[in-house]
Amino acid sequence: MSLATLRSRWKFTNKIGQGGFGEIYSVYDNEKKEKVAIKMERIDRNKRALRLEISVLRKIQDSRFAAKFISCGRNTEHNYLVMELLGDNLSTLKKKQLQQRFSLGTTIKLGIQMIASIEDVHEVGYLHRDIKPSNFALRLKKNITTRNNIPLETCCIIDFGLARKFNDSEGKHRPPREEVGFRGTPRYASLNSHLGKELSRRDDLWSLFYVFIEFLKGKLPWSSIRDKQKIFELKTQHTTVELCNNLPKEFATMFNYLSSLKYEDLPNYKYLRRLLTDIYHQYGYNENTKYDWEIMEESLNSQRSSSSSKVDSTIALTGTTKELSRHSNKHIIGNYSKDFDREIKNINNLIFPDFKKKTSEKNNNNSTNIENKDKELINQDFILHYNQNKDIETESEINEFEKMMKMINVEDNTETTTQLNIDNHKGCCNIL
Ligand SMILES: Nc1ncnc2c1ncn2[C@@H]1O[C@H](COP(=O)(O)OP(=O)(O)OP(=O)(O)O)[C@@H](O)[C@H]1O
């Protein structure tokens, strides 16, 4: 099929992704009358990965976590894969959150699905070998099912360009090769990958473990390092205690369990999911617990409907508290810690007379529970609304405001804590 013929069926709208292996476009499918995604790989590339990717994607079509395969082919210049159009990947979504991390509830909800999606890939005989946040994306379509009528899940596993078959034609685990090159993304790669060892099922789960820590803490101790060797050294130096401090103990249990797995072992995926569901119940989450981005969306909607005349959704502002103070009815969404909760009560409510914490009731109910977990991070969702009916003018008002901003943005960018970037698309505030 020539590029021209390709373009006659699929009308290219915009580029949505660029990876090491290809480019991804959002296209309008004239035959299906809907938007789909197309991944293109140049034929003259030295390394070809798309054929493998297509093969794995087709094999996991019964998984609840797979993007729907639509078509594939090649023209004179490209190999291409047409598949269901998904939404944001988890790396992008994480960056949109306050402090660039997910709440415990969201991490667990995603984590349970991510473990199950990896299990599905393993079940068809492949290792993924590049587990990272940008290789999971949200499904845009709701209420669709697999070929066997099983409802599809929110989170999809994507990008099988580095996948590898780990069992032979009789279903037996392949023996390890003596030496293999590094595979994966250094930040999330398992120690085995750094050591040039053959990877197996446990290594996909090690990468996922690093992803969980990053989701909850915002970054890994080696996030800012580019040098692979240095990353390896930091990974070996960081003990379970350091990596999992301030997190529910189940994460340390997960670390220890993964350490106990041998090359050929079939991981107990159910056990790993149960560790996460245990946390889920302990912290009072349930099936109605919303993802961070849903809370944000709901809040925006209620904000819009309750004060539609005042909210200017096209506003785009980065500025000082003084500049911000000229705009009313903004809200801030994100995670809060117990310290923040305690401190916020000490703040003069003069500036924020309408301060409401949406999850406060839930937290009050769980207060004994929370006290018992004194040292653990209480990383719940919060929505802070303020209706600022008056400008912040006096010095003391500015001080109060800055104090509050500093507390929300506890760790990062202290000098810029008073700057807000109002996301013009969604109309919400993110602290820079
Ligand atoms: N079906 C899809 N729908 C929407 N976006 C997609 C889809 N597939 C991929 N993307 C987006 O494109 C990005 C890159 O895709 P993918 O990881 O498959 O490419 P890659 O070339 O293998 O990338 P990398 O080298 O980073 O691993 C993804 O992170 C995701 O945001």
The ligand as an SDF file (V2000), in Angstrom:
LIG
                    3D

 31 33  0  0  0  0  0  0  0  0999 V2000
   -2.3790    3.3410   20.6590 N   0  0  0  0  0  0  0  0  0  0  0  0
   -1.9440    4.4950   21.1180 C   0  0  0  0  0  0  0  0  0  0  0  0
   -2.7940    5.5120   21.3340 N   0  0  0  0  0  0  0  0  0  0  0  0
   -2.3630    6.6970   21.8160 C   0  0  0  0  0  0  0  0  0  0  0  0
   -1.0770    6.9770   22.1070 N   0  0  0  0  0  0  0  0  0  0  0  0
   -0.1750    5.9970   21.8960 C   0  0  0  0  0  0  0  0  0  0  0  0
   -0.5430    4.7200   21.3970 C   0  0  0  0  0  0  0  0  0  0  0  0
    0.5900    3.9700   21.3130 N   0  0  0  0  0  0  0  0  0  0  0  0
    1.5850    4.7390   21.7410 C   0  0  0  0  0  0  0  0  0  0  0  0
    1.1610    5.9610   22.0830 N   0  0  0  0  0  0  0  0  0  0  0  0
    1.9430    7.0920   22.6050 C   0  0  0  0  0  0  0  0  0  0  0  0
    3.1870    7.1640   21.9680 O   0  0  0  0  0  0  0  0  0  0  0  0
    4.2540    7.0050   22.9080 C   0  0  0  0  0  0  0  0  0  0  0  0
    5.3690    6.1960   22.2760 C   0  0  0  0  0  0  0  0  0  0  0  0
    4.8310    4.9470   21.9010 O   0  0  0  0  0  0  0  0  0  0  0  0
    5.6600    3.5950   21.9870 P   0  0  0  0  0  0  0  0  0  0  0  0
    6.2230    3.4410   23.3630 O   0  0  0  0  0  0  0  0  0  0  0  0
    4.8230    2.4920   21.4770 O   0  0  0  0  0  0  0  0  0  0  0  0
    6.8320    3.9380   20.9580 O   0  0  0  0  0  0  0  0  0  0  0  0
    8.3310    3.5410   21.0080 P   0  0  0  0  0  0  0  0  0  0  0  0
    8.9190    4.0320   19.7410 O   0  0  0  0  0  0  0  0  0  0  0  0
    8.5090    2.1130   21.2660 O   0  0  0  0  0  0  0  0  0  0  0  0
    8.8050    4.4080   22.2660 O   0  0  0  0  0  0  0  0  0  0  0  0
   10.0370    4.2400   23.2770 P   0  0  0  0  0  0  0  0  0  0  0  0
   11.2770    4.1980   22.4620 O   0  0  0  0  0  0  0  0  0  0  0  0
    9.9190    5.4870   24.1390 O   0  0  0  0  0  0  0  0  0  0  0  0
    9.8120    2.9980   24.0710 O   0  0  0  0  0  0  0  0  0  0  0  0
    3.6090    6.3250   24.1140 C   0  0  0  0  0  0  0  0  0  0  0  0
    4.2750    6.6450   25.3090 O   0  0  0  0  0  0  0  0  0  0  0  0
    2.2040    6.8630   24.0850 C   0  0  0  0  0  0  0  0  0  0  0  0
    2.1240    8.0980   24.7560 O   0  0  0  0  0  0  0  0  0  0  0  0
  1  2  1  0
  2  3  1  0
  2  7  2  0
  3  4  2  0
  4  5  1  0
  5  6  2  0
  6  7  1  0
  6 10  1  0
  7  8  1  0
  8  9  2  0
  9 10  1  0
 10 11  1  0
 11 12  1  0
 11 30  1  0
 12 13  1  0
 13 14  1  0
 13 28  1  0
 14 15  1  0
 15 16  1  0
 16 17  2  0
 16 18  1  0
 16 19  1  0
 19 20  1  0
 20 21  2  0
 20 22  1  0
 20 23  1  0
 23 24  1  0
 24 25  2  0
 24 26  1  0
 24 27  1  0
 28 29  1  0
 28 30  1  0
 30 31  1  0
M  END
$$$$
